[in-house]
Amino acid sequence: MKNSKGFTFIEILVVITIIGLLTTIAVISYSAFLKQSRNAKRKADLEQIRSALEMYRSNEDTYPVGNLSVLSGTLTTTYIQTLPTDPKNPSYVYYYSSAAGTDYTVGAYFESTSTCSEVISCGGANCNYCVGPYGQK
């Protein structure tokens, strides 16, 4: 009988397979966590914009009429220091629209959620998360 002090090739392959499987699971979980954290940041950004809009309305009795470029000039002077940008891709812009000054929609591109009742452009992608009287709350 031979007394062996090493590992067999099969044992090494089993250990390498288990380590590879655990690494794959960890990477997938980390990726999902990053998506959730970026979506949480987007949601907080939209709430910050919404808060600035409500302060503007309480002073002016109307919402700013127009799109995001009008909003940035109107709100950044008094109600918000700077308009937030998307945490993953700065070319995706937050959407803002108000036609009559009585209602508005603020939207963003979320990586895994869809609540918008209409298709609106967020720059490089369509917004799929909306807040405000026109969008979902």
Buried (B, 14 or more C-beta within 10 A) or exposed (E): EEEEEEEEEEEEEEEEEEEEEEEEEEEEEEEEEEBEEBBEBBBEBBEBBBEBBEBBBEEEEEBBBBEBEBBBEBBEEEBBEEBBEBBBBEEBBBBBBBEEBEEBBBBBBBBEBEBBEEEBEBBEBBBBBBBBEBBEE
